[in-house]
Amino acid sequence: MQQNQIRITVSDKIDELLTEVAKKLGKKKSTLARELMEQKMYDLEIIQRGLRD
């Protein structure tokens, strides 16, 4: 599977929160952001619909 990169822009407060939570979880901030985005897409059933098509 090919890996693609994206860049996101967030507010200073969101960046601080991502940094803090990532540190507590022992993850990279970019990994945490990706996981949160994937979870939100799953919650909205975007991933499931995409897999069925």
MINUTI-508209 format. One line per 3 residues: number of its first residue (from 1); their letters; for each residue x, y, z of C-alpha. Coordinates in steps of 0.001 Angstrom, whole numbers, plus 500000, padded with zeros to 6 digits. Example, Ala and Ser with C-alpha at 12.3 -4.5 7.8 and 13.67 -1.06 7.14 Angstrom:
BEGIN
1) AS) 512300:495500:507800 ~ 513670:498940:507140
***
This chain:
BEGIN
1) MQQ) 500000:500000:500000 ~ 501344:503397:499039 ~ 501807:505896:501840
4) NQI) 500815:509500:501180 ~ 501576:512546:503249 ~ 499299:515447:504053
7) RIT) 499925:518646:505937 ~ 497343:520096:508298 ~ 497149:523486:509940
10) VSD) 495802:523710:513477 ~ 495511:526451:516049 ~ 498173:526911:518699
13) KID) 495843:525454:521340 ~ 495137:522297:519314 ~ 498865:521914:518687
16) ELL) 499532:522187:522423 ~ 496840:519612:523192 ~ 498139:517201:520546
19) TEV) 501662:517589:521903 ~ 500549:516989:525488 ~ 498385:513964:524715
22) AKK) 500936:512435:522346 ~ 503593:512724:525033 ~ 501332:511055:527616
25) LGK) 500572:508226:525185 ~ 504174:507868:524063 ~ 503306:508571:520435
28) KKS) 504475:511021:517826 ~ 502165:513979:517403 ~ 501685:513166:513719
31) TLA) 500685:509590:514576 ~ 498128:510787:517102 ~ 496675:513296:514621
34) REL) 496366:510562:511967 ~ 494706:508167:514394 ~ 492227:510823:515502
37) MEQ) 491382:511655:511887 ~ 490927:507981:511010 ~ 488697:507439:514054
40) KMY) 486522:510420:513143 ~ 486164:509129:509574 ~ 485171:505733:510978
43) DLE) 482658:507349:513360 ~ 481094:509228:510435 ~ 480958:505944:508485
46) IIQ) 483072:507452:505715 ~ 485538:504573:505826 ~ 482838:501888:505790
49) RGL) 481101:503474:502784 ~ 484412:503778:500962 ~ 485187:500126:501572
52) RD) 481779:499020:500248 ~ 482056:501009:497007
***
